[in-house]
């Protein structure tokens, strides 16, 4: 009797987690179709002349033990025992036990093999530092009531922020209908206008009043002024320096794990293991059609992007991480008109990274003295300055020194949020690099004469948007959930702004349903759907 097949659309974190879990937990054989030539989706790592680019910046941290074990199964923590190539359920979790013990107990990490100088397959422990650049000064992120913040903002602004916050707490907006109201309820109007409004609108390209509050629930969770103050007090007491996964809000976490050669490395390893254990990962294979009959999907039509040849592939289960708008279009004219209408109205925000190689940065630290090569400690910097389009700046040297070919150079990524087809997206690479250099020089972060090289990367549909027809998304979910063997997972697959760990958990939930014969999808949609972390519920 032949084994059943699961067709998985997309080789990003959700798709590859699903493939790996199917091989580990079931007898179902995964067949993964990836439309690009890359592995990892938005979590891929691009190698440009030996310098590696992490698109968007990916911290490997989760409140889910299961996700932490999963990552550690592929790449052990620096200082933990090395692993073999068996699947998750079929080996002794030595590195995982070492990892969790180090997270949860106040003991120093034991240093043993593997060493990053000896192997590439290792997770580094990295310190998290991200700040806001505003008024040509650095502010803590999240904002704290530190002496630096008071000095940078001035006493009058601080008073207005405090009064506004108290007012918001005493008379909150009861029915949050927009992201603007979500922010004001938690931080007050003055703090919202100072630090949240302009940057958020730079990211999404629309006013905060037009964005649904679910975006805040997805990304900010339980973060508040109160929790920020409590976190600061814990730091003063010496309790905030360790990676205490179950106690700290994700926005406040101070350490994280990171693959030596960037996030794409772990997904490339996952894909290799899927293939070694009997699955298939086919690149440059775009799903252009989906055949459904009754309450089941029967097959997909796949186009070879190199030759243009289309082939039909039948399967028993179908897991989709492709953008929902494209999924509905692929289902064809049998889809009800209302579902097609809502799907066409879904919006996405696209993403550009301009990589710059420099001799040094021009930034000076708070004391006015120069740093080594101008490298400040930040992983990324939120650019709040209103006169530039630049949204965020990554310093790859600080993510992992192994991302940079020459340690005497500075390798950075300038991040722009745009819409596919707009002026910024359509700009020639050389012109876009020049534009980015001039913006960064205009706010004093670099000297344009120090630039050695540049490259441009475009990532379409990087962020599913919480406006457009999103408020009618239940129409789409009601239709797709009726297909018993179709599972929507991951960020674009569910049109939900998930972190990688949440995308992985949706894949794990789908595999659990397949293994148990469950056709309901509530457990999948329930991941990262609440105001608190889904993982917190079981922590």
Secondary structure, 3 states (H helix, E strand, C coil): CCCCEEEEECCEHHHHHHHHHHHHHCCCEEEEECCCCCCEHHHCEEEECCEEEECCCCCECCCCHHHHHHHHHHCEECCCCCCCCCCHHHCCCHHHHHHHHHHHCCCCCCCCCCCCCCCCCEEEEEECCEEEEECCEEEECCCCCCHHHHHHHCHHHHHHHHHHHHHHHHCCCCCCCCHHHHHHHHHCHHHHHHHHHHHHHHHHCCCHHHCCCHHHHHHCCCCCHHHHHHHHHHHHCCCCCCCCCCCCCHHHCCEEEEECCCHHHHHHHHHHHHHHCCCEEECCEEEEEEEEECCEEEEEEEEECCCCCEEEEECCEEEECCCHHHHHHHCCCCCCHHHHHHHHCEEEEEEEEEEEEECCCCCECCCCCECHHHCCCCCEEEECCCCCCCCEEEEHHHHCHHHCCCCCCEEEEEEEEECCCCHHHHCCHHHHHHHHHHHHHHCCCCCHHHEEEEEEEEEEEEEEEEEECHHHHHHHHHHHCCCCCEEECCHHHHCCCCCHHHHHHHHHHHHHHHHHCCCCCHHHHCCCCCCCCHHHHCC
